[in-house]
Amino acid sequence: KINKFSLFWIIIAVIFFVLFIIFVVLYVITEQSNKSSSPFTNCPSPNITTGIGGGEEVQDIIIVGAGISGLYLANALSEDNDSTTILIIEQLPRTGGRLF
């Protein structure tokens, strides 16, 4: 026999489970739609020329700062287009920004 208190917690658990399933389904749908319409797919390439390392190299994108945001942006841009050349400039001899 189930008392009212136990029934209450069972109903709460079922509600949270249903909300979790709805959240997961919405997340999957959103991720699938985001992959097909990336904001970086239609960006024009400025072809920036840099003289770093003694020679001229053409870079599509230059990111200033190798902190967590700069590294994440470089990763996101490289996943969207493998042919994009990215240059990350950092003043410190390490990456990670203020994480250390």
All heavy atoms as an XYZ file, in Angstrom:
769
protein
N       0.834     -1.182      0.000
C       0.000      0.000      0.000
C       0.883      1.251      0.000
O       1.837      1.340      0.754
C      -0.898     -0.046      1.230
C      -1.933      1.036      1.239
C      -2.879      0.860      2.423
C      -3.956      1.902      2.350
N      -4.911      1.779      3.419
N       0.566      2.219     -0.861
C       1.347      3.451     -0.990
C       0.614      4.580     -0.256
O      -0.564      4.834     -0.509
C       1.537      3.826     -2.467
C       2.303      2.716     -3.194
C       2.253      5.138     -2.595
C       2.450      2.954     -4.661
N       1.339      5.247      0.642
C       0.719      6.377      1.341
C       0.799      7.649      0.492
O       1.433      7.685     -0.554
C       1.339      6.573      2.723
C       2.826      6.872      2.638
O       3.317      7.254      1.603
N       3.523      6.678      3.742
N       0.171      8.722      0.952
C       0.109      9.968      0.186
C       1.485     10.594      0.001
O       1.789     11.163     -1.034
C      -0.834     10.957      0.872
C      -2.281     10.568      0.794
C      -3.140     11.599      1.487
C      -4.599     11.186      1.451
N      -5.455     12.158      2.134
N       2.341     10.474      1.009
C       3.675     11.054      0.928
C       4.511     10.369     -0.156
O       5.166     11.032     -0.953
C       4.366     10.943      2.291
C       5.690     11.624      2.345
C       5.776     13.006      2.369
C       6.861     10.881      2.366
C       7.003     13.635      2.417
C       8.098     11.496      2.412
C       8.161     12.888      2.441
N       4.482      9.069     -0.219
C       5.220      8.327     -1.237
C       4.659      8.604     -2.629
O       5.410      8.736     -3.593
C       5.166      6.835     -0.952
O       5.786      6.537      0.263
N       3.353      8.690     -2.733
C       2.724      8.987     -4.016
C       3.139     10.361     -4.526
O       3.394     10.541     -5.711
C       1.198      8.888     -3.886
C       0.400      9.091     -5.163
C       0.734      7.991     -6.167
C      -1.083      9.102     -4.852
N       3.247     11.316     -3.623
C       3.688     12.662     -3.988
C       5.082     12.621     -4.611
O       5.325     13.214     -5.663
C       3.676     13.566     -2.744
C       4.323     14.896     -2.957
C       3.656     15.896     -3.643
C       5.598     15.148     -2.486
C       4.247     17.132     -3.851
C       6.205     16.375     -2.686
C       5.526     17.375     -3.365
N       6.028     11.920     -3.991
C       7.393     11.859     -4.501
C       7.477     11.057     -5.798
O       8.304     11.356     -6.664
C       8.344     11.305     -3.453
C       8.578     12.318     -2.374
C       8.163     12.245     -1.083
C       9.235     13.569     -2.518
N       8.518     13.375     -0.405
C       9.191     14.215     -1.260
C       9.854     14.224     -3.564
C       9.738     15.467     -1.039
C      10.404     15.485     -3.349
C      10.344     16.092     -2.098
N       6.650     10.080     -5.966
C       6.613      9.334     -7.226
C       6.133     10.243     -8.353
O       6.709     10.254     -9.452
C       5.716      8.080     -7.089
C       6.376      7.059     -6.166
C       5.432      7.463     -8.457
C       5.482      5.897     -5.795
N       5.112     11.040     -8.093
C       4.603     11.979     -9.107
C       5.664     13.020     -9.445
O       5.882     13.335    -10.618
C       3.290     12.636     -8.621
C       2.184     11.590     -8.565
C       2.899     13.803     -9.517
C       0.909     12.077     -7.904
N       6.356     13.543     -8.444
C       7.432     14.519     -8.683
C       8.531     13.884     -9.536
O       9.036     14.503    -10.482
C       8.007     15.029     -7.341
C       6.959     15.835     -6.574
C       9.262     15.859     -7.553
C       6.528     17.109     -7.260
N       8.928     12.661     -9.239
C       9.974     11.984    -10.014
C       9.545     11.771    -11.458
O      10.338     11.971    -12.389
C      10.322     10.644     -9.359
N       8.298     11.412    -11.676
C       7.797     11.211    -13.040
C       7.786     12.536    -13.800
O       8.168     12.594    -14.976
C       6.388     10.563    -13.010
C       5.728     10.606    -14.373
C       6.481      9.144    -12.500
N       7.384     13.607    -13.145
C       7.369     14.929    -13.793
C       8.785     15.333    -14.195
O       9.019     15.789    -15.320
C       6.722     15.977    -12.866
C       5.218     15.720    -12.754
C       6.989     17.391    -13.373
C       4.519     16.566    -11.720
N       9.753     15.170    -13.299
C      11.135     15.516    -13.634
C      11.673     14.638    -14.758
O      12.412     15.108    -15.627
C      12.036     15.418    -12.399
C      12.027     16.658    -11.563
C      11.425     16.651    -10.326
C      12.604     17.831    -12.012
C      11.404     17.793     -9.554
C      12.596     18.973    -11.250
C      11.985     18.960    -10.014
N      11.326     13.378    -14.772
C      11.771     12.490    -15.832
C      11.206     12.933    -17.182
O      11.930     12.983    -18.183
C      11.358     11.047    -15.522
C      11.772     10.072    -16.566
C      13.090      9.692    -16.698
C      10.844      9.534    -17.444
C      13.488      8.797    -17.670
C      11.225      8.644    -18.429
C      12.551      8.272    -18.542
N       9.930     13.281    -17.221
C       9.306     13.740    -18.469
C       9.942     15.044    -18.930
O      10.238     15.225    -20.117
C       7.775     13.886    -18.289
C       7.143     14.606    -19.463
C       7.140     12.524    -18.081
N      10.192     15.971    -18.000
C      10.853     17.232    -18.368
C      12.263     16.985    -18.888
O      12.720     17.632    -19.833
C      10.887     18.172    -17.165
C       9.555     18.784    -16.766
C       9.704     19.582    -15.477
C       8.995     19.641    -17.876
N      12.967     16.033    -18.298
C      14.311     15.694    -18.768
C      14.272     15.145    -20.193
O      15.079     15.534    -21.043
C      14.948     14.677    -17.818
C      16.286     14.186    -18.275
C      17.400     14.992    -18.178
C      16.423     12.918    -18.826
C      18.630     14.554    -18.614
C      17.650     12.471    -19.257
C      18.759     13.285    -19.151
N      13.333     14.268    -20.479
C      13.202     13.708    -21.829
C      12.879     14.812    -22.827
O      13.456     14.859    -23.926
C      12.126     12.595    -21.858
C      12.542     11.419    -20.977
C      11.824     12.150    -23.276
C      13.813     10.745    -21.404
N      11.989     15.717    -22.470
C      11.649     16.841    -23.361
C      12.882     17.702    -23.613
O      13.153     18.103    -24.746
C      10.490     17.667    -22.766
C       9.202     16.862    -22.798
C      10.321     18.997    -23.512
C       8.058     17.505    -22.049
N      13.656     17.985    -22.560
C      14.867     18.778    -22.707
C      15.868     18.101    -23.641
O      16.454     18.744    -24.517
C      15.512     19.016    -21.333
C      16.844     19.673    -21.402
C      16.955     21.019    -21.672
C      18.004     18.931    -21.211
C      18.195     21.625    -21.756
C      19.245     19.522    -21.292
C      19.345     20.879    -21.560
N      16.073     16.807    -23.483
C      17.020     16.080    -24.335
C      16.568     16.105    -25.788
O      17.366     16.345    -26.699
C      17.207     14.633    -23.827
C      17.952     13.788    -24.832
C      17.921     14.634    -22.493
N      15.298     15.890    -26.034
C      14.781     15.905    -27.407
C      14.955     17.292    -28.020
O      15.407     17.419    -29.165
C      13.301     15.461    -27.433
C      12.670     15.740    -28.782
C      13.192     13.989    -27.077
N      14.630     18.339    -27.290
C      14.799     19.702    -27.807
C      16.270     20.027    -28.055
O      16.616     20.684    -29.033
C      14.185     20.716    -26.846
C      12.668     20.726    -26.777
C      12.198     21.699    -25.713
C      12.065     21.070    -28.124
N      17.149     19.557    -27.181
C      18.578     19.793    -27.366
C      19.089     19.111    -28.635
O      19.836     19.702    -29.405
C      19.344     19.282    -26.145
C      20.832     19.443    -26.266
C      21.432     20.672    -26.064
C      21.643     18.356    -26.589
C      22.801     20.823    -26.184
C      23.005     18.495    -26.702
C      23.575     19.732    -26.500
O      24.923     19.879    -26.632
N      18.691     17.887    -28.861
C      19.126     17.152    -30.054
C      18.606     17.835    -31.311
O      19.340     18.007    -32.292
C      18.673     15.679    -29.973
C      18.856     14.969    -31.300
C      19.414     14.957    -28.871
N      17.361     18.257    -31.300
C      16.792     18.945    -32.468
C      17.536     20.246    -32.726
O      17.863     20.575    -33.864
C      15.282     19.192    -32.257
C      14.524     17.868    -32.295
C      14.739     20.164    -33.303
C      13.071     17.997    -31.880
N      17.834     21.001    -31.668
C      18.549     22.270    -31.818
C      19.953     22.047    -32.356
O      20.413     22.781    -33.230
C      18.612     22.994    -30.463
O      17.296     23.150    -29.960
C      19.255     24.356    -30.605
N      20.667     21.051    -31.849
C      22.021     20.771    -32.323
C      22.026     20.371    -33.790
O      22.906     20.767    -34.546
C      22.668     19.684    -31.469
C      23.122     20.164    -30.127
C      24.183     21.236    -30.222
O      25.153     21.064    -30.971
O      24.038     22.261    -29.534
N      21.056     19.596    -34.226
C      20.993     19.187    -35.622
C      20.712     20.379    -36.522
O      21.276     20.496    -37.599
C      19.937     18.104    -35.823
C      20.341     16.774    -35.243
C      19.237     15.739    -35.352
O      18.114     16.039    -35.711
N      19.569     14.497    -35.016
N      19.861     21.291    -36.082
C      19.561     22.459    -36.915
C      20.730     23.432    -36.918
O      20.967     24.120    -37.904
C      18.285     23.156    -36.436
O      18.475     23.711    -35.154
N      21.507     23.503    -35.828
C      22.665     24.397    -35.780
C      23.786     23.910    -36.685
O      24.520     24.711    -37.251
C      23.184     24.525    -34.350
C      22.323     25.425    -33.508
O      21.505     26.186    -34.033
N      22.488     25.348    -32.206
N      23.935     22.613    -36.845
C      25.005     22.092    -37.693
C      24.759     22.418    -39.156
O      25.682     22.610    -39.919
C      25.142     20.583    -37.504
C      25.762     20.223    -36.188
C      25.959     18.740    -36.061
C      26.579     18.418    -34.709
N      26.746     16.989    -34.511
N      23.500     22.506    -39.553
C      23.209     22.788    -40.948
C      23.257     24.273    -41.263
O      23.408     24.656    -42.407
C      21.834     22.225    -41.326
O      20.826     22.854    -40.554
N      23.138     25.128    -40.244
C      23.147     26.568    -40.491
C      24.173     27.247    -39.596
O      23.840     28.021    -38.723
C      21.755     27.155    -40.247
O      21.378     26.962    -38.894
N      25.427     26.937    -39.809
C      26.493     27.527    -39.016
C      26.691     28.985    -39.409
O      26.636     29.332    -40.589
C      27.787     26.753    -39.245
O      28.850     27.421    -38.614
N      26.955     29.870    -38.446
C      27.166     31.281    -38.784
C      28.473     31.523    -39.526
O      28.682     32.591    -40.077
C      27.179     31.974    -37.421
C      27.557     30.905    -36.458
C      27.007     29.636    -37.021
N      29.386     30.540    -39.556
C      30.679     30.729    -40.184
C      30.738     30.221    -41.624
O      31.751     30.383    -42.287
C      31.762     30.031    -39.362
C      31.805     30.491    -37.939
C      31.483     29.639    -36.911
C      32.159     31.790    -37.635
C      31.509     30.056    -35.599
C      32.188     32.224    -36.323
C      31.867     31.357    -35.304
N      29.682     29.608    -42.123
C      29.756     29.016    -43.453
C      29.726     30.064    -44.561
O      30.310     29.854    -45.609
C      28.593     28.027    -43.669
O      27.364     28.693    -43.400
C      28.747     26.821    -42.774
N      29.065     31.185    -44.343
C      28.952     32.204    -45.390
C      29.846     33.410    -45.158
O      29.662     34.440    -45.788
C      27.495     32.667    -45.500
C      26.582     31.545    -45.945
O      26.984     30.695    -46.732
N      25.377     31.523    -45.428
N      30.826     33.300    -44.251
C      31.727     34.415    -43.984
C      32.719     34.575    -45.132
O      33.336     33.607    -45.562
C      32.502     34.189    -42.689
S      31.508     34.311    -41.225
N      32.887     35.800    -45.621
C      33.905     35.996    -46.654
C      35.300     35.890    -46.048
O      35.516     36.255    -44.905
C      33.630     37.417    -47.149
C      32.945     38.086    -46.003
C      32.175     37.015    -45.294
N      36.217     35.367    -46.800
C      37.585     35.220    -46.328
C      38.391     36.459    -46.694
O      38.554     36.769    -47.869
C      38.217     33.985    -46.963
O      39.552     33.895    -46.555
N      38.910     37.210    -45.697
C      39.645     38.432    -46.013
C      41.061     38.180    -46.504
O      41.700     39.084    -47.023
C      39.661     39.176    -44.682
C      39.567     38.108    -43.660
C      38.741     37.014    -44.279
N      41.586     36.964    -46.344
C      42.948     36.621    -46.758
C      43.973     37.625    -46.227
O      44.566     38.390    -46.970
C      43.067     36.514    -48.282
C      42.334     35.308    -48.810
O      42.223     34.306    -48.121
N      41.829     35.410    -50.021
N      44.169     37.616    -44.938
C      45.092     38.517    -44.272
C      46.510     37.987    -44.457
O      46.794     36.818    -44.222
C      44.749     38.610    -42.773
C      43.311     39.107    -42.622
C      45.721     39.500    -42.036
C      42.736     38.902    -41.247
N      47.429     38.851    -44.903
C      48.817     38.460    -45.116
C      49.637     38.853    -43.901
O      49.604     40.000    -43.468
C      49.394     39.131    -46.374
O      48.571     38.798    -47.486
C      50.806     38.688    -46.636
N      50.355     37.888    -43.337
C      51.206     38.166    -42.189
C      52.639     37.844    -42.541
O      52.907     36.976    -43.370
C      50.782     37.324    -40.970
O      50.915     35.952    -41.297
C      49.358     37.631    -40.562
N      53.563     38.539    -41.924
C      54.984     38.305    -42.153
C      55.630     37.611    -40.976
O      56.778     37.875    -40.663
N      54.910     36.745    -40.309
C      55.430     36.078    -39.120
C      56.328     34.924    -39.542
O      56.002     34.160    -40.433
C      54.265     35.574    -38.240
C      53.448     36.768    -37.755
C      54.772     34.755    -37.070
C      52.188     36.387    -37.033
N      57.470     34.799    -38.885
C      58.376     33.684    -39.150
C      59.280     33.914    -40.352
O      59.812     32.972    -40.909
N      59.470     35.127    -40.789
C      60.403     35.424    -41.860
C      59.826     35.357    -43.252
O      60.455     35.769    -44.207
N      58.638     34.841    -43.423
C      58.035     34.777    -44.748
C      56.595     35.233    -44.687
O      56.024     35.420    -43.621
N      56.027     35.449    -45.844
C      54.631     35.869    -45.884
C      53.728     34.657    -45.979
O      53.956     33.765    -46.792
C      54.383     36.803    -47.069
C      54.922     38.183    -46.880
C      54.397     39.144    -47.928
O      53.593     38.738    -48.769
O      54.802     40.306    -47.882
N      52.728     34.633    -45.138
C      51.729     33.579    -45.159
C      50.362     34.237    -45.200
O      50.132     35.248    -44.573
C      51.828     32.697    -43.911
C      53.123     31.947    -43.793
C      53.165     31.095    -42.537
O      52.085     30.764    -42.025
O      54.260     30.776    -42.098
N      49.462     33.654    -45.944
C      48.106     34.170    -46.026
C      47.258     33.459    -44.986
O      47.202     32.234    -44.954
C      47.515     33.964    -47.443
C      46.069     34.411    -47.493
C      48.341     34.714    -48.466
N      46.622     34.248    -44.126
C      45.756     33.712    -43.074
C      44.327     34.156    -43.345
O      44.084     35.300    -43.711
C      46.187     34.236    -41.692
C      47.638     33.994    -41.354
C      47.965     32.528    -41.206
O      47.111     31.730    -40.843
N      49.201     32.173    -41.512
N      43.383     33.260    -43.160
C      41.975     33.625    -43.285
C      41.473     34.336    -42.032
O      40.731     35.305    -42.107
C      41.111     32.387    -43.542
C      41.405     31.752    -44.883
O      41.681     32.497    -45.840
O      41.366     30.517    -44.971
N      41.902     33.848    -40.884
C      41.423     34.380    -39.606
C      42.601     34.506    -38.655
O      43.442     33.609    -38.564
C      40.355     33.454    -38.989
C      39.153     33.360    -39.910
C      39.941     33.941    -37.610
C      38.160     32.296    -39.526
N      42.661     35.643    -37.936
C      43.660     35.837    -36.889
C      42.917     36.030    -35.574
O      42.031     36.876    -35.475
C      44.565     37.053    -37.176
C      45.366     36.808    -38.443
C      45.484     37.324    -35.996
C      46.262     37.959    -38.823
N      43.274     35.227    -34.581
C      42.674     35.328    -33.253
C      43.741     35.839    -32.303
O      44.824     35.263    -32.212
C      42.139     33.959    -32.784
C      41.057     33.460    -33.743
C      41.613     34.048    -31.360
C      40.591     32.059    -33.478
N      43.422     36.927    -31.607
C      44.362     37.506    -30.655
C      44.013     36.979    -29.274
O      42.940     37.250    -28.749
C      44.302     39.053    -30.681
C      45.250     39.639    -29.657
C      44.609     39.564    -32.077
N      44.927     36.206    -28.706
C      44.731     35.650    -27.376
C      44.446     34.164    -27.421
O      43.513     33.722    -28.070
N      45.292     33.393    -26.727
C      45.119     31.941    -26.675
C      44.535     31.524    -25.341
O      44.908     30.506    -24.761
C      46.454     31.246    -26.925
N      43.594     32.325    -24.852
C      42.851     31.944    -23.658
C      41.785     30.936    -24.026
O      41.716     30.447    -25.160
N      40.934     30.653    -23.079
C      39.911     29.629    -23.319
C      38.962     30.071    -24.431
O      38.536     29.261    -25.255
C      39.167     29.282    -22.005
C      38.339     28.018    -22.178
C      38.314     30.428    -21.526
C      39.122     26.775    -22.312
N      38.645     31.360    -24.512
C      37.733     31.836    -25.557
C      38.383     31.782    -26.932
O      37.755     31.371    -27.905
C      37.293     33.275    -25.263
O      36.590     33.341    -24.062
N      39.638     32.195    -27.012
C      40.335     32.154    -28.293
C      40.535     30.743    -28.805
O      40.368     30.455    -29.988
N      40.877     29.834    -27.897
C      41.063     28.442    -28.295
C      39.748     27.798    -28.706
O      39.688     27.035    -29.672
C      41.711     27.644    -27.154
C      43.130     28.060    -26.783
C      43.605     27.289    -25.559
C      44.073     27.856    -27.950
N      38.668     28.123    -27.983
C      37.354     27.576    -28.353
C      36.913     28.106    -29.713
O      36.401     27.350    -30.544
C      36.306     27.918    -27.293
C      34.936     27.406    -27.661
C      34.608     26.074    -27.470
C      33.986     28.242    -28.243
C      33.369     25.584    -27.823
C      32.745     27.758    -28.609
C      32.434     26.441    -28.389
O      31.217     25.965    -28.753
N      37.133     29.404    -29.954
C      36.761     29.980    -31.240
C      37.552     29.333    -32.374
O      36.990     28.999    -33.419
C      36.992     31.487    -31.228
C      36.708     32.224    -32.527
C      35.237     32.092    -32.906
C      37.090     33.680    -32.407
N      38.838     29.135    -32.169
C      39.654     28.482    -33.197
C      39.171     27.065    -33.468
O      39.104     26.630    -34.619
C      41.121     28.473    -32.768
N      38.816     26.354    -32.426
C      38.311     24.994    -32.590
C      36.986     24.999    -33.349
O      36.775     24.190    -34.251
C      38.155     24.328    -31.227
C      37.709     22.893    -31.340
O      38.168     22.164    -32.202
N      36.806     22.495    -30.479
N      36.080     25.900    -32.985
C      34.773     25.967    -33.655
C      34.936     26.338    -35.123
O      34.270     25.766    -35.991
C      33.873     26.977    -32.951
N      35.817     27.276    -35.408
C      36.028     27.680    -36.801
C      36.673     26.564    -37.614
O      36.335     26.361    -38.780
C      36.896     28.937    -36.858
C      36.244     30.214    -36.349
C      37.274     31.330    -36.261
C      35.098     30.632    -37.241
N      37.607     25.834    -37.022
C      38.275     24.756    -37.763
C      37.339     23.574    -37.990
O      37.481     22.858    -38.973
C      39.538     24.307    -37.037
O      39.197     23.698    -35.806
N      36.372     23.360    -37.085
C      35.403     22.283    -37.299
C      34.441     22.617    -38.430
O      33.989     21.721    -39.142
C      34.615     22.013    -36.018
C      35.399     21.279    -34.976
C      34.604     21.057    -33.708
O      33.480     21.589    -33.600
O      35.107     20.366    -32.819
N      34.133     23.894    -38.596
C      33.196     24.305    -39.638
C      33.805     24.232    -41.027
O      33.130     23.923    -41.991
C      32.689     25.725    -39.384
C      31.690     25.779    -38.248
O      31.125     24.716    -37.926
O      31.476     26.856    -37.695
N      35.094     24.536    -41.141
C      35.723     24.568    -42.451
C      37.178     24.142    -42.291
O      37.982     24.881    -41.722
C      35.620     25.971    -43.050
C      36.063     26.009    -44.483
O      36.555     25.030    -45.029
N      35.914     27.159    -45.107
N      37.519     22.975    -42.816
C      38.884     22.472    -42.673
C      39.906     23.255    -43.486
O      41.084     23.237    -43.186
C      38.944     20.995    -43.064
C      38.221     20.121    -42.062
O      38.103     20.544    -40.899
O      37.779     19.024    -42.438
N      39.477     23.942    -44.531
C      40.424     24.656    -45.383
C      40.729     26.062    -44.870
O      41.571     26.745    -45.433
C      39.877     24.742    -46.814
O      38.688     25.512    -46.834
N      40.078     26.493    -43.807
C      40.328     27.815    -43.234
C      41.647     27.801    -42.484
O      41.898     26.927    -41.668
C      39.194     28.208    -42.268
O      37.966     28.206    -42.968
C      39.431     29.580    -41.689
N      42.514     28.777    -42.765
C      43.763     28.901    -42.027
C      43.561     29.901    -40.896
O      43.043     30.994    -41.097
C      44.905     29.359    -42.941
O      44.552     30.593    -43.558
C      45.191     28.322    -44.006
N      43.957     29.497    -39.708
C      43.748     30.292    -38.507
C      45.099     30.532    -37.841
O      45.895     29.605    -37.667
C      42.805     29.566    -37.525
C      41.450     29.309    -38.190
C      42.626     30.380    -36.249
C      40.537     28.410    -37.395
N      45.347     31.782    -37.457
C      46.560     32.143    -36.731
C      46.139     32.642    -35.361
O      45.303     33.540    -35.249
C      47.333     33.239    -37.474
C      48.536     33.825    -36.749
C      49.620     32.771    -36.602
C      49.060     35.038    -37.490
N      46.689     32.041    -34.300
C      46.423     32.477    -32.931
C      47.664     33.190    -32.417
O      48.765     32.633    -32.445
C      46.083     31.285    -32.012
C      44.871     30.530    -32.546
C      45.832     31.769    -30.588
C      44.539     29.277    -31.770
N      47.481     34.426    -31.962
C      48.590     35.221    -31.435
C      48.431     35.314    -29.921
O      47.374     35.691    -29.425
C      48.584     36.632    -32.052
C      48.726     36.546    -33.570
C      49.694     37.486    -31.451
C      48.551     37.867    -34.267
N      49.489     34.978    -29.193
C      49.467     35.031    -27.729
C      50.760     35.647    -27.242
O      51.838     35.307    -27.743
C      49.298     33.619    -27.151
C      49.411     33.515    -25.649
C      48.369     34.318    -24.918
O      47.190     34.270    -25.280
O      48.750     35.022    -23.956
N      50.681     36.553    -26.273
C      51.877     37.208    -25.774
C      52.629     36.365    -24.748
O      53.830     36.507    -24.587
C      51.542     38.573    -25.171
C      50.921     38.506    -23.785
C      50.625     39.865    -23.210
O      50.259     40.768    -23.932
N      50.773     40.012    -21.921
N      51.917     35.480    -24.060
C      52.558     34.638    -23.054
C      53.103     33.351    -23.691
O      52.633     32.937    -24.745
C      51.553     34.271    -21.955
C      50.961     35.444    -21.173
C      49.895     34.953    -20.212
C      52.042     36.201    -20.437
N      54.076     32.715    -23.049
C      54.616     31.460    -23.606
C      53.731     30.239    -23.353
O      54.149     29.117    -23.590
C      55.958     31.325    -22.884
C      55.778     32.033    -21.590
C      54.844     33.161    -21.893
N      52.518     30.432    -22.866
C      51.608     29.325    -22.604
C      50.218     29.696    -23.055
O      49.917     30.854    -23.303
C      51.590     28.979    -21.110
C      51.118     30.156    -20.266
C      50.982     29.772    -18.812
N      50.655     30.917    -18.002
C      49.453     31.471    -17.923
N      48.459     30.996    -18.628
N      49.222     32.512    -17.151
N      49.371     28.698    -23.165
C      47.981     28.942    -23.535
C      47.105     28.773    -22.301
O      47.541     28.280    -21.277
C      47.507     27.961    -24.620
O      47.602     26.637    -24.106
C      48.328     28.107    -25.886
N      45.843     29.189    -22.418
C      44.908     29.006    -21.323
C      44.491     30.288    -20.643
O      43.560     30.295    -19.846
N      45.167     31.391    -20.945
C      44.767     32.675    -20.370
C      44.853     32.692    -18.856
O      45.860     32.352    -18.264
N      43.744     33.073    -18.218
C      43.717     33.209    -16.764
C      43.317     31.940    -16.036
O      42.974     31.972    -14.860
C      42.765     34.343    -16.389
C      43.262     35.677    -16.883
C      42.467     36.809    -16.278
N      43.082     38.076    -16.643
C      42.487     39.008    -17.343
N      41.250     38.834    -17.751
N      43.111     40.121    -17.627
N      43.299     30.810    -16.752
C      42.959     29.545    -16.094
C      44.044     29.102    -15.134
O      43.828     28.307    -14.244
C      42.719     28.448    -17.128
C      41.458     28.597    -17.974
C      41.393     27.499    -19.009
C      40.222     28.556    -17.094
N      45.270     29.607    -15.321
C      46.402     29.190    -14.476
C      46.628     30.179    -13.374
O      46.451     31.320    -13.463
C      47.671     29.047    -15.315
C      47.556     27.975    -16.342
C      47.255     28.259    -17.658
C      47.709     26.654    -15.964
C      47.141     27.267    -18.595
C      47.603     25.645    -16.907
C      47.319     25.956    -18.216
